[in-house]
Amino acid sequence: MASATSNSDSNHEEKKQTLNHKNPKNVYQIGGLQVEFPYQPYGTQLAFMSRVISTLDRALRDGHSHALLESPTGTGKSLSLLCSVLAWQQNYKTRFPKGRFSHSNHGIETKPSDTPLPNNVEEAEPIIPTIFYASRTHAQITQVIREYKKTGYRVPMAVLGSRKRYCTNHRVQGKDNVDEKCRLLLRDKKNIKCPEYKCVGSIMAKTGHNEVHDIEDLVKIGETVRGCPYYASRRKLETANLVFCPYSYIIDPNIREGIILSGAIIIFDEAHNMEDIAREAGSIDLEEETLFKLQSDLEEMSVEDEVTYEPLCEVIDGLISFIGRNKDSLAKRDSEHYFASWTGDKALRELEESNITQESMRCFEEAIVHIEAAEIDPDMPYLNVMSFKILKELSATLRYFFWRNGSHILDYQLVLQRSKRGKRPHTFSLWCMNPSVVFKELADLSLSIILTSGTLSPMNSFSSELGMQFGTCLEAPHVIDANLQVWAGAISKGPGNFPLNASYKTADVDTFQDAIGKSLENICTIVPGGSLVFFPSYKLMEKLSTRWRETGQWSRLCLKKELFIEPRGGTTDEFPSVLKEYYDSISGNNRLIGGNRRVKKAEAQDDSKKGAAFLAVCRGKVSEGIDFTDDYARAVIIIGIPFSNLYDIQIEMKRKYNDAYKSSKNLLGGSEWYCQQAYRALNQAAGRCIRHRFDYGAIIFLDERYRQERNRVSISKWLRQSINLYDNFEESMQGLKAFFNSVKERVDIKKLESQENQSQRNENQIQNKSIHVEKPKDMADCSLVNQRLCTSLEGSKGIWCEEDGCVFNPIFCPFCSIPNTCLGVKVIATDSSNVQFQSKILFLADQVDVTEDAASKKIKEEAGEVQMKS
């Protein structure tokens, strides 16, 4: 149930909700808590915050509860998350003012362990859950911290990052081996050689107790006071209520050492790839050359400290012997690759023959602990950082493999591969097929895990793959009018009536490649601004680009738009510069002439050229978490369906694994899992187009397979029902042209109407005219409202209801295109017999969609229904 306890005005700007500077503390009653929210929330945001709060309440009652929340880009997901979870934490702190935070040093170590946790430990004081907000990249974390700055909440916080990002020592920063140089400078605690480390306290004093900051802020302060931001961030972690960090600080057991997750609230933002990330965290690949280098380093160290390094040497020697024993029996996969694999007892026997057992791993881990201790003892020999990092990664993977007395050996594939490249062409791999091996540990440790993204759909694989139950699932609607602001079309045939099918059977056919090129040329002629063109793979993108250069199609495309190509692998150095050039080309800051020379728009603008096109791949950097708002992406064009390479060894093994354990582990079948991965990547790419409430654009699917309903059913719900099917290319181009000829004007009208409606609502709230209305019937709890919101209620301006002794204000849908759409009423005043309803909001059940899952019904039965007095 949500009620606004602020009479402040809140207007909307073109792109986003507007902060109310007159009274920033807009307080809304959501799920029994007072939540400060800096704007008048959308209905989607109310539903989202309600689900977060109900999940945390359930977690507190049941010990654990987890949520899977999808909310499309532009719906204010991050802000809603922060406000609701911080309001819940603040309420908890108020109830237990002497509680300690869950990440304190009294917590439980987070490495996998076969030792059961004690059940009879009495807590001397309640544990207040620490909030860990994790996202994929530091750039995304910076964006989330910007949202945190908009809130009214201020708590002790920390931002975790690597030494490489934080270091301000000019003799060290920017070098490849920052970690190693840092450790060497700090080895002798009696004679620390890093002056910045000595001034950590200066940074702490400058930032204050609750001051909002990101990595860049700490680095700037560190440079000013000559202090170390890295160790300042670690010190802040000790008292933080809110911690921002990349995924690896939560999922990777080596990186999260010292971070206590027991009883914490963990938020994974942009979590659509979480299954893959968890599998990778439990896997390792070691090239033969790396193993021999590691063997050499360890043998050198064992001369000085045989007791510590001998167990490590034995494990690495065992892996090298494993390669030597099996390298001549590999099966041929193709002309350049040979392969063999083992799982279960066979994998266990292979490792045992290499002297790698549960017992040897205990000695291995003890040696690693000893090496870590040597780091702070200048008199002890110390292994180089890179070799030590590899040993820790190997230790973590083997620990998972042997974990729980070997119960996970069937979840792993032991693999040996050989390519024809190099003197030592073999690779040892231990691949995790089941992400729950890694993730379930987090679910058991934490109070609650919230997975959220703009594109989690299809959702039904998350529970089985991650080995946890999600008590709350939400697939929220978009804040836009999809029929008005999006032209969505699946085009089956290109110019000349040639079928478009990017499957492997036809992708190499010249006529198909030419048809795609001509289709893009026509689309680029119509679409203004920027277009993002997504291919299923780098291989197909490069194949088509090569063909178009040979036929002259590339030159014809360049006459319509500047063309940019996503660098293969999205390398750190190259990608940002290409992205900037794409932005600049659309904004007109500069143009590329010839190879490298840039000139200003005024000198080189070709009026026939409309913006730019970025050729990219699904699952690449362009498709993930980059903002292409407004003209930067007026169209997203998806060629084919982004199925992964069916013949990739890991994909093939994962499919077989899911088929084998579909029933016993309640997994999706291999083919169904394979399809879901493709559509999750597709939905992520499609989501690049619409970035805020008044954005607009076209989402175009070029492939005849989209004609079949089974190939559309997994597309995001907000988009799926708006897709038009076209068998005639010319007809589709007419529709696309008509859309762009009128959409800007229509969206401008919508924007104006929204502002006028908001002004009218504010006036209604101020005037408080006494008009009799009948008693509202069948009120619904806000936490159960499914945001298909809009049914109009004519004349709903009533305030005074004598029968109920209450004064009402209507609650309007803030993003509906129908003027004065009423969702329910807010009680703004009562007589003495009805004071319990003061400031409450009640929704009209016949005006909105109300859905109740099993958990919601249970809560409702326990709490009892709140009804208006008759």
Secondary structure as GFF3:
##gff-version 3
##sequence-region A 1 870
A	DSSP	beta_strand	2	4	.	.	.	ID=ss1
A	DSSP	beta_strand	27	30	.	.	.	ID=ss2
A	DSSP	beta_strand	33	36	.	.	.	ID=ss3
A	DSSP	alpha_helix	43	62	.	.	.	ID=ss4
A	DSSP	beta_strand	67	70	.	.	.	ID=ss5
A	DSSP	alpha_helix	77	95	.	.	.	ID=ss6
A	DSSP	beta_strand	100	101	.	.	.	ID=ss7
A	DSSP	beta_strand	127	128	.	.	.	ID=ss8
A	DSSP	beta_strand	131	135	.	.	.	ID=ss9
A	DSSP	alpha_helix	138	150	.	.	.	ID=ss10
A	DSSP	beta_strand	157	159	.	.	.	ID=ss11
A	DSSP	alpha_helix	163	166	.	.	.	ID=ss12
A	DSSP	alpha_helix	178	186	.	.	.	ID=ss13
A	DSSP	three_ten_helix	197	199	.	.	.	ID=ss14
A	DSSP	alpha_helix	200	207	.	.	.	ID=ss15
A	DSSP	alpha_helix	215	225	.	.	.	ID=ss16
A	DSSP	alpha_helix	229	237	.	.	.	ID=ss17
A	DSSP	beta_strand	242	246	.	.	.	ID=ss18
A	DSSP	alpha_helix	248	251	.	.	.	ID=ss19
A	DSSP	beta_strand	265	268	.	.	.	ID=ss20
A	DSSP	three_ten_helix	271	273	.	.	.	ID=ss21
A	DSSP	alpha_helix	274	281	.	.	.	ID=ss22
A	DSSP	beta_strand	284	287	.	.	.	ID=ss23
A	DSSP	alpha_helix	288	302	.	.	.	ID=ss24
A	DSSP	alpha_helix	306	326	.	.	.	ID=ss25
A	DSSP	three_ten_helix	327	329	.	.	.	ID=ss26
A	DSSP	beta_strand	331	332	.	.	.	ID=ss27
A	DSSP	beta_strand	337	343	.	.	.	ID=ss28
A	DSSP	alpha_helix	344	353	.	.	.	ID=ss29
A	DSSP	alpha_helix	358	374	.	.	.	ID=ss30
A	DSSP	alpha_helix	385	406	.	.	.	ID=ss31
A	DSSP	three_ten_helix	409	411	.	.	.	ID=ss32
A	DSSP	beta_strand	412	419	.	.	.	ID=ss33
A	DSSP	beta_strand	426	432	.	.	.	ID=ss34
A	DSSP	alpha_helix	436	445	.	.	.	ID=ss35
A	DSSP	beta_strand	448	453	.	.	.	ID=ss36
A	DSSP	alpha_helix	462	466	.	.	.	ID=ss37
A	DSSP	beta_strand	472	475	.	.	.	ID=ss38
A	DSSP	alpha_helix	482	485	.	.	.	ID=ss39
A	DSSP	beta_strand	486	491	.	.	.	ID=ss40
A	DSSP	three_ten_helix	495	497	.	.	.	ID=ss41
A	DSSP	alpha_helix	510	526	.	.	.	ID=ss42
A	DSSP	beta_strand	530	535	.	.	.	ID=ss43
A	DSSP	alpha_helix	538	551	.	.	.	ID=ss44
A	DSSP	alpha_helix	553	560	.	.	.	ID=ss45
A	DSSP	beta_strand	562	565	.	.	.	ID=ss46
A	DSSP	alpha_helix	574	587	.	.	.	ID=ss47
A	DSSP	beta_strand	591	593	.	.	.	ID=ss48
A	DSSP	beta_strand	597	599	.	.	.	ID=ss49
A	DSSP	alpha_helix	601	604	.	.	.	ID=ss50
A	DSSP	beta_strand	612	617	.	.	.	ID=ss51
A	DSSP	three_ten_helix	630	633	.	.	.	ID=ss52
A	DSSP	beta_strand	635	639	.	.	.	ID=ss53
A	DSSP	alpha_helix	649	660	.	.	.	ID=ss54
A	DSSP	alpha_helix	670	686	.	.	.	ID=ss55
A	DSSP	beta_strand	697	702	.	.	.	ID=ss56
A	DSSP	three_ten_helix	704	707	.	.	.	ID=ss57
A	DSSP	three_ten_helix	709	711	.	.	.	ID=ss58
A	DSSP	alpha_helix	717	720	.	.	.	ID=ss59
A	DSSP	beta_strand	723	726	.	.	.	ID=ss60
A	DSSP	alpha_helix	729	767	.	.	.	ID=ss61
A	DSSP	beta_strand	779	780	.	.	.	ID=ss62
A	DSSP	three_ten_helix	782	784	.	.	.	ID=ss63
A	DSSP	beta_strand	785	786	.	.	.	ID=ss64
A	DSSP	beta_strand	800	801	.	.	.	ID=ss65
A	DSSP	beta_strand	806	812	.	.	.	ID=ss66
A	DSSP	beta_strand	822	830	.	.	.	ID=ss67
A	DSSP	three_ten_helix	832	837	.	.	.	ID=ss68
A	DSSP	beta_strand	841	844	.	.	.	ID=ss69
A	DSSP	beta_strand	849	850	.	.	.	ID=ss70
A	DSSP	alpha_helix	854	863	.	.	.	ID=ss71
###
